[in-house]
Amino acid sequence: MRRANHDKVTAPNISPCGNCGEPMVPHRACPACGFYKGKQAVSGKKA
Ligand SMILES: [Zn+2]
């Protein structure tokens, strides 16, 4: 069984969130603050 490729499938593209700085996957809303592309994509805690 070849499973050498498995080690590299963890984080294809991780960038720090522009809002909170948490590592997040592009094209997805930040799991920490809900920001996406410079705006609040996921409604969470409203100030
Ligand atoms: Zn964030």
N, CA, C, O and the ligand as a Tripos MOL2 file, in Angstrom:
@<TRIPOS>MOLECULE
protein
  189   187    48     0     0
PROTEIN
NO_CHARGES

@<TRIPOS>ATOM
      1 N           0.8410   -1.2150    0.0000 N.3       1 MET1
      2 CA          0.0000    0.0000    0.0000 C.3       1 MET1
      3 C           0.8660    1.2510    0.0000 C.2       1 MET1
      4 O           1.7530    1.4180    0.8370 O.2       1 MET1
      5 N           0.5860    2.1180   -0.9540 N.am      2 ARG2
      6 CA          1.3310    3.3750   -0.9700 C.3       2 ARG2
      7 C           0.5030    4.4520   -0.2780 C.2       2 ARG2
      8 O          -0.6330    4.7330   -0.6610 O.2       2 ARG2
      9 N           1.0810    5.0240    0.7120 N.am      3 ARG3
     10 CA          0.3590    6.1030    1.3920 C.3       3 ARG3
     11 C           1.2890    7.2740    1.6490 C.2       3 ARG3
     12 O           1.1770    7.9730    2.6560 O.2       3 ARG3
     13 N           2.2020    7.4710    0.7200 N.am      4 ALA4
     14 CA          3.1740    8.5510    0.8850 C.3       4 ALA4
     15 C           2.5160    9.9120    0.6620 C.2       4 ALA4
     16 O           2.9120   10.9020    1.2770 O.2       4 ALA4
     17 N           1.5420    9.9600   -0.1910 N.am      5 ASN5
     18 CA          0.8800   11.2280   -0.5080 C.3       5 ASN5
     19 C           0.0450   11.7570    0.6570 C.2       5 ASN5
     20 O          -0.3210   12.9320    0.6980 O.2       5 ASN5
     21 N          -0.2370   10.8930    1.5700 N.am      6 HIS6
     22 CA         -1.1560   11.2640    2.6360 C.3       6 HIS6
     23 C          -0.6060   12.3730    3.5220 C.2       6 HIS6
     24 O          -1.3630   13.1190    4.1430 O.2       6 HIS6
     25 N           0.6990   12.4730    3.5720 N.am      7 ASP7
     26 CA          1.2990   13.4370    4.4820 C.3       7 ASP7
     27 C           1.1220   14.8730    4.0090 C.2       7 ASP7
     28 O           1.2350   15.8130    4.7960 O.2       7 ASP7
     29 N           0.8490   15.0330    2.7450 N.am      8 LYS8
     30 CA          0.8330   16.3950    2.2000 C.3       8 LYS8
     31 C          -0.5720   16.9250    1.9870 C.2       8 LYS8
     32 O          -0.7580   17.9790    1.3780 O.2       8 LYS8
     33 N          -1.5340   16.2200    2.4720 N.am      9 VAL9
     34 CA         -2.9060   16.6010    2.1760 C.3       9 VAL9
     35 C          -3.5450   17.3980    3.3140 C.2       9 VAL9
     36 O          -4.7580   17.5980    3.3580 O.2       9 VAL9
     37 N          -2.6940   17.8410    4.2210 N.am     10 THR10
     38 CA         -3.2270   18.5380    5.3900 C.3      10 THR10
     39 C          -3.6520   19.9640    5.0670 C.2      10 THR10
     40 O          -4.8190   20.3210    5.2240 O.2      10 THR10
     41 N          -2.6930   20.7840    4.6110 N.am     11 ALA11
     42 CA         -3.0190   22.1900    4.3800 C.3      11 ALA11
     43 C          -2.5370   22.6410    3.0080 C.2      11 ALA11
     44 O          -1.3750   23.0180    2.8550 O.2      11 ALA11
     45 N          -3.4000   22.6090    2.0270 N.am     12 PRO12
     46 CA         -3.0280   23.0160    0.6810 C.3      12 PRO12
     47 C          -2.7820   24.5170    0.5900 C.2      12 PRO12
     48 O          -1.8390   24.9590   -0.0660 O.2      12 PRO12
     49 N          -3.6130   25.2800    1.2360 N.am     13 ASN13
     50 CA         -3.4890   26.7330    1.1790 C.3      13 ASN13
     51 C          -4.0440   27.3460    2.4530 C.2      13 ASN13
     52 O          -5.2540   27.4740    2.6380 O.2      13 ASN13
     53 N          -3.1300   27.7130    3.3110 N.am     14 ILE14
     54 CA         -3.5650   28.3350    4.5560 C.3      14 ILE14
     55 C          -3.0190   29.7450    4.6220 C.2      14 ILE14
     56 O          -1.8110   29.9650    4.5280 O.2      14 ILE14
     57 N          -3.9120   30.6870    4.7820 N.am     15 SER15
     58 CA         -3.4950   32.0770    4.8900 C.3      15 SER15
     59 C          -4.0570   32.6670    6.1690 C.2      15 SER15
     60 O          -5.1250   32.2690    6.6350 O.2      15 SER15
     61 N          -3.3270   33.6190    6.7340 N.am     16 PRO16
     62 CA         -3.8200   34.2680    7.9410 C.3      16 PRO16
     63 C          -5.0350   35.1270    7.6280 C.2      16 PRO16
     64 O          -5.0590   35.8370    6.6220 O.2      16 PRO16
     65 N          -6.0070   35.0630    8.4610 N.am     17 CYS17
     66 CA         -7.2170   35.8540    8.2890 C.3      17 CYS17
     67 C          -6.8730   37.3410    8.3180 C.2      17 CYS17
     68 O          -6.0890   37.7870    9.1560 O.2      17 CYS17
     69 N          -7.4610   38.1000    7.4040 N.am     18 GLY18
     70 CA         -7.1820   39.5260    7.3390 C.3      18 GLY18
     71 C          -7.8230   40.2920    8.4740 C.2      18 GLY18
     72 O          -7.5540   41.4770    8.6680 O.2      18 GLY18
     73 N          -8.6480   39.6290    9.2020 N.am     19 ASN19
     74 CA         -9.3690   40.3020   10.2810 C.3      19 ASN19
     75 C          -8.8030   39.9370   11.6480 C.2      19 ASN19
     76 O          -8.4950   40.8110   12.4580 O.2      19 ASN19
     77 N          -8.6700   38.6490   11.8910 N.am     20 CYS20
     78 CA         -8.2320   38.2360   13.2240 C.3      20 CYS20
     79 C          -6.8470   37.6040   13.2000 C.2      20 CYS20
     80 O          -6.2060   37.4510   14.2390 O.2      20 CYS20
     81 N          -6.3850   37.2340   11.9840 N.am     21 GLY21
     82 CA         -5.0360   36.6970   11.8840 C.3      21 GLY21
     83 C          -4.9710   35.1960   12.0840 C.2      21 GLY21
     84 O          -3.8890   34.6100   12.0490 O.2      21 GLY21
     85 N          -6.0840   34.5880   12.2870 N.am     22 GLU22
     86 CA         -6.1020   33.1370   12.4480 C.3      22 GLU22
     87 C          -5.8250   32.4740   11.1100 C.2      22 GLU22
     88 O          -6.2720   32.9610   10.0720 O.2      22 GLU22
     89 N          -5.0980   31.3780   11.1230 N.am     23 PRO23
     90 CA         -4.8700   30.6300    9.8870 C.3      23 PRO23
     91 C          -6.1730   30.0700    9.3500 C.2      23 PRO23
     92 O          -6.9110   29.3810   10.0540 O.2      23 PRO23
     93 N          -6.4450   30.3820    8.0780 N.am     24 MET24
     94 CA         -7.7140   29.9560    7.5280 C.3      24 MET24
     95 C          -7.5490   29.5250    6.0830 C.2      24 MET24
     96 O          -6.5600   29.8690    5.4350 O.2      24 MET24
     97 N          -8.5030   28.7810    5.5830 N.am     25 VAL25
     98 CA         -8.4680   28.3340    4.2080 C.3      25 VAL25
     99 C          -9.1170   29.3900    3.3180 C.2      25 VAL25
    100 O         -10.2190   29.8550    3.6080 O.2      25 VAL25
    101 N          -8.4390   29.7700    2.2360 N.am     26 PRO26
    102 CA         -9.0000   30.7300    1.3010 C.3      26 PRO26
    103 C         -10.3110   30.2300    0.7080 C.2      26 PRO26
    104 O         -10.5650   29.0260    0.6620 O.2      26 PRO26
    105 N         -11.1130   31.1390    0.2670 N.am     27 HIS27
    106 CA        -12.4210   30.8290   -0.3310 C.3      27 HIS27
    107 C         -13.3880   30.2410    0.6830 C.2      27 HIS27
    108 O         -14.4170   29.6530    0.3500 O.2      27 HIS27
    109 N         -13.0040   30.4300    1.9320 N.am     28 ARG28
    110 CA        -13.8920   29.9770    2.9970 C.3      28 ARG28
    111 C         -13.9490   31.0670    4.0530 C.2      28 ARG28
    112 O         -12.9730   31.7870    4.2680 O.2      28 ARG28
    113 N         -15.0660   31.1830    4.6940 N.am     29 ALA29
    114 CA        -15.1580   32.1550    5.7700 C.3      29 ALA29
    115 C         -14.2620   31.7340    6.9250 C.2      29 ALA29
    116 O         -14.1120   30.5480    7.2180 O.2      29 ALA29
    117 N         -13.6790   32.7190    7.5660 N.am     30 CYS30
    118 CA        -12.8000   32.4300    8.6840 C.3      30 CYS30
    119 C         -13.5760   31.7010    9.7810 C.2      30 CYS30
    120 O         -14.6300   32.1660   10.2140 O.2      30 CYS30
    121 N         -13.0640   30.5810   10.2190 N.am     31 PRO31
    122 CA        -13.7510   29.8030   11.2450 C.3      31 PRO31
    123 C         -13.7110   30.4840   12.6020 C.2      31 PRO31
    124 O         -14.4920   30.1660   13.4990 O.2      31 PRO31
    125 N         -12.7920   31.4220   12.7340 N.am     32 ALA32
    126 CA        -12.6260   32.0690   14.0280 C.3      32 ALA32
    127 C         -13.5520   33.2760   14.1560 C.2      32 ALA32
    128 O         -14.2600   33.4170   15.1530 O.2      32 ALA32
    129 N         -13.5450   34.1500   13.1400 N.am     33 CYS33
    130 CA        -14.3140   35.3860   13.2550 C.3      33 CYS33
    131 C         -15.4270   35.4680   12.2200 C.2      33 CYS33
    132 O         -16.3130   36.3160   12.3270 O.2      33 CYS33
    133 N         -15.3880   34.5940   11.2210 N.am     34 GLY34
    134 CA        -16.4680   34.5900   10.2410 C.3      34 GLY34
    135 C         -16.2550   35.5750    9.1150 C.2      34 GLY34
    136 O         -17.1760   35.8470    8.3450 O.2      34 GLY34
    137 N         -15.0480   36.1150    9.0080 N.am     35 PHE35
    138 CA        -14.7700   37.0750    7.9500 C.3      35 PHE35
    139 C         -14.4530   36.3670    6.6510 C.2      35 PHE35
    140 O         -13.8380   35.3010    6.6470 O.2      35 PHE35
    141 N         -14.8700   36.9560    5.5630 N.am     36 TYR36
    142 CA        -14.5610   36.3970    4.2590 C.3      36 TYR36
    143 C         -14.4500   37.5140    3.2430 C.2      36 TYR36
    144 O         -15.4000   38.2690    3.0370 O.2      36 TYR36
    145 N         -13.2880   37.6220    2.6060 N.am     37 LYS37
    146 CA        -13.0570   38.6430    1.5870 C.3      37 LYS37
    147 C         -13.3160   40.0480    2.1260 C.2      37 LYS37
    148 O         -13.8660   40.8990    1.4270 O.2      37 LYS37
    149 N         -12.9260   40.2730    3.3400 N.am     38 GLY38
    150 CA        -12.9740   41.6220    3.8850 C.3      38 GLY38
    151 C         -14.3060   42.0100    4.4640 C.2      38 GLY38
    152 O         -14.5230   43.1710    4.8130 O.2      38 GLY38
    153 N         -15.1960   41.0590    4.5710 N.am     39 LYS39
    154 CA        -16.4550   41.4010    5.2270 C.3      39 LYS39
    155 C         -16.9840   40.2200    6.0140 C.2      39 LYS39
    156 O         -16.5520   39.0800    5.8460 O.2      39 LYS39
    157 N         -17.9180   40.5270    6.8620 N.am     40 GLN40
    158 CA        -18.4810   39.4780    7.6970 C.3      40 GLN40
    159 C         -19.3830   38.5880    6.8640 C.2      40 GLN40
    160 O         -20.4610   38.9980    6.4340 O.2      40 GLN40
    161 N         -18.9280   37.3720    6.6430 N.am     41 ALA41
    162 CA        -19.6980   36.4430    5.8320 C.3      41 ALA41
    163 C         -20.6190   35.6000    6.6980 C.2      41 ALA41
    164 O         -21.7590   35.3080    6.3360 O.2      41 ALA41
    165 N         -20.1050   35.2320    7.8170 N.am     42 VAL42
    166 CA        -20.9020   34.4110    8.7320 C.3      42 VAL42
    167 C         -21.3860   35.2660    9.8870 C.2      42 VAL42
    168 O         -20.5890   35.8360   10.6320 O.2      42 VAL42
    169 N         -22.6510   35.3470   10.0230 N.am     43 SER43
    170 CA        -23.1850   36.1350   11.1200 C.3      43 SER43
    171 C         -22.9650   35.4170   12.4390 C.2      43 SER43
    172 O         -23.4510   34.3090   12.6640 O.2      43 SER43
    173 N         -22.2360   36.0700   13.2790 N.am     44 GLY44
    174 CA        -21.9560   35.4620   14.5730 C.3      44 GLY44
    175 C         -22.2770   36.4530   15.6720 C.2      44 GLY44
    176 O         -23.4290   36.8120   15.9160 O.2      44 GLY44
    177 N         -21.2030   36.8810   16.3270 N.am     45 LYS45
    178 CA        -21.4050   37.8490   17.3830 C.3      45 LYS45
    179 C         -21.3710   39.2470   16.8190 C.2      45 LYS45
    180 O         -20.3420   39.6740   16.2930 O.2      45 LYS45
    181 N         -22.4310   39.9480   16.9100 N.am     46 LYS46
    182 CA        -22.4760   41.3230   16.4100 C.3      46 LYS46
    183 C         -22.1780   42.2820   17.5410 C.2      46 LYS46
    184 O         -22.7020   42.1470   18.6470 O.2      46 LYS46
    185 N         -21.3350   43.2440   17.2500 N.am     47 ALA47
    186 CA        -20.9140   44.1750   18.2880 C.3      47 ALA47
    187 C         -22.0440   45.1120   18.6860 C.2      47 ALA47
    188 O         -21.8610   45.9650   19.5540 O.2      47 ALA47
    189 ZN        -10.7530   35.6610   11.2140 Zn       48 ZN48
@<TRIPOS>BOND
     1     1     2 1
     2     2     3 1
     3     3     4 2
     4     3     5 am
     5     5     6 1
     6     6     7 1
     7     7     8 2
     8     7     9 am
     9     9    10 1
    10    10    11 1
    11    11    12 2
    12    11    13 am
    13    13    14 1
    14    14    15 1
    15    15    16 2
    16    15    17 am
    17    17    18 1
    18    18    19 1
    19    19    20 2
    20    19    21 am
    21    21    22 1
    22    22    23 1
    23    23    24 2
    24    23    25 am
    25    25    26 1
    26    26    27 1
    27    27    28 2
    28    27    29 am
    29    29    30 1
    30    30    31 1
    31    31    32 2
    32    31    33 am
    33    33    34 1
    34    34    35 1
    35    35    36 2
    36    35    37 am
    37    37    38 1
    38    38    39 1
    39    39    40 2
    40    39    41 am
    41    41    42 1
    42    42    43 1
    43    43    44 2
    44    43    45 am
    45    45    46 1
    46    46    47 1
    47    47    48 2
    48    47    49 am
    49    49    50 1
    50    50    51 1
    51    51    52 2
    52    51    53 am
    53    53    54 1
    54    54    55 1
    55    55    56 2
    56    55    57 am
    57    57    58 1
    58    58    59 1
    59    59    60 2
    60    59    61 am
    61    61    62 1
    62    62    63 1
    63    63    64 2
    64    63    65 am
    65    65    66 1
    66    66    67 1
    67    67    68 2
    68    67    69 am
    69    69    70 1
    70    70    71 1
    71    71    72 2
    72    71    73 am
    73    73    74 1
    74    74    75 1
    75    75    76 2
    76    75    77 am
    77    77    78 1
    78    78    79 1
    79    79    80 2
    80    79    81 am
    81    81    82 1
    82    82    83 1
    83    83    84 2
    84    83    85 am
    85    85    86 1
    86    86    87 1
    87    87    88 2
    88    87    89 am
    89    89    90 1
    90    90    91 1
    91    91    92 2
    92    91    93 am
    93    93    94 1
    94    94    95 1
    95    95    96 2
    96    95    97 am
    97    97    98 1
    98    98    99 1
    99    99   100 2
   100    99   101 am
   101   101   102 1
   102   102   103 1
   103   103   104 2
   104   103   105 am
   105   105   106 1
   106   106   107 1
   107   107   108 2
   108   107   109 am
   109   109   110 1
   110   110   111 1
   111   111   112 2
   112   111   113 am
   113   113   114 1
   114   114   115 1
   115   115   116 2
   116   115   117 am
   117   117   118 1
   118   118   119 1
   119   119   120 2
   120   119   121 am
   121   121   122 1
   122   122   123 1
   123   123   124 2
   124   123   125 am
   125   125   126 1
   126   126   127 1
   127   127   128 2
   128   127   129 am
   129   129   130 1
   130   130   131 1
   131   131   132 2
   132   131   133 am
   133   133   134 1
   134   134   135 1
   135   135   136 2
   136   135   137 am
   137   137   138 1
   138   138   139 1
   139   139   140 2
   140   139   141 am
   141   141   142 1
   142   142   143 1
   143   143   144 2
   144   143   145 am
   145   145   146 1
   146   146   147 1
   147   147   148 2
   148   147   149 am
   149   149   150 1
   150   150   151 1
   151   151   152 2
   152   151   153 am
   153   153   154 1
   154   154   155 1
   155   155   156 2
   156   155   157 am
   157   157   158 1
   158   158   159 1
   159   159   160 2
   160   159   161 am
   161   161   162 1
   162   162   163 1
   163   163   164 2
   164   163   165 am
   165   165   166 1
   166   166   167 1
   167   167   168 2
   168   167   169 am
   169   169   170 1
   170   170   171 1
   171   171   172 2
   172   171   173 am
   173   173   174 1
   174   174   175 1
   175   175   176 2
   176   175   177 am
   177   177   178 1
   178   178   179 1
   179   179   180 2
   180   179   181 am
   181   181   182 1
   182   182   183 1
   183   183   184 2
   184   183   185 am
   185   185   186 1
   186   186   187 1
   187   187   188 2
@<TRIPOS>SUBSTRUCTURE
     1 MET1         2 RESIDUE 1 A MET
     2 ARG2         6 RESIDUE 1 A ARG
     3 ARG3        10 RESIDUE 1 A ARG
     4 ALA4        14 RESIDUE 1 A ALA
     5 ASN5        18 RESIDUE 1 A ASN
     6 HIS6        22 RESIDUE 1 A HIS
     7 ASP7        26 RESIDUE 1 A ASP
     8 LYS8        30 RESIDUE 1 A LYS
     9 VAL9        34 RESIDUE 1 A VAL
    10 THR10       38 RESIDUE 1 A THR
    11 ALA11       42 RESIDUE 1 A ALA
    12 PRO12       46 RESIDUE 1 A PRO
    13 ASN13       50 RESIDUE 1 A ASN
    14 ILE14       54 RESIDUE 1 A ILE
    15 SER15       58 RESIDUE 1 A SER
    16 PRO16       62 RESIDUE 1 A PRO
    17 CYS17       66 RESIDUE 1 A CYS
    18 GLY18       70 RESIDUE 1 A GLY
    19 ASN19       74 RESIDUE 1 A ASN
    20 CYS20       78 RESIDUE 1 A CYS
    21 GLY21       82 RESIDUE 1 A GLY
    22 GLU22       86 RESIDUE 1 A GLU
    23 PRO23       90 RESIDUE 1 A PRO
    24 MET24       94 RESIDUE 1 A MET
    25 VAL25       98 RESIDUE 1 A VAL
    26 PRO26      102 RESIDUE 1 A PRO
    27 HIS27      106 RESIDUE 1 A HIS
    28 ARG28      110 RESIDUE 1 A ARG
    29 ALA29      114 RESIDUE 1 A ALA
    30 CYS30      118 RESIDUE 1 A CYS
    31 PRO31      122 RESIDUE 1 A PRO
    32 ALA32      126 RESIDUE 1 A ALA
    33 CYS33      130 RESIDUE 1 A CYS
    34 GLY34      134 RESIDUE 1 A GLY
    35 PHE35      138 RESIDUE 1 A PHE
    36 TYR36      142 RESIDUE 1 A TYR
    37 LYS37      146 RESIDUE 1 A LYS
    38 GLY38      150 RESIDUE 1 A GLY
    39 LYS39      154 RESIDUE 1 A LYS
    40 GLN40      158 RESIDUE 1 A GLN
    41 ALA41      162 RESIDUE 1 A ALA
    42 VAL42      166 RESIDUE 1 A VAL
    43 SER43      170 RESIDUE 1 A SER
    44 GLY44      174 RESIDUE 1 A GLY
    45 LYS45      178 RESIDUE 1 A LYS
    46 LYS46      182 RESIDUE 1 A LYS
    47 ALA47      186 RESIDUE 1 A ALA
    48 ZN48       189 GROUP 0 **** ****
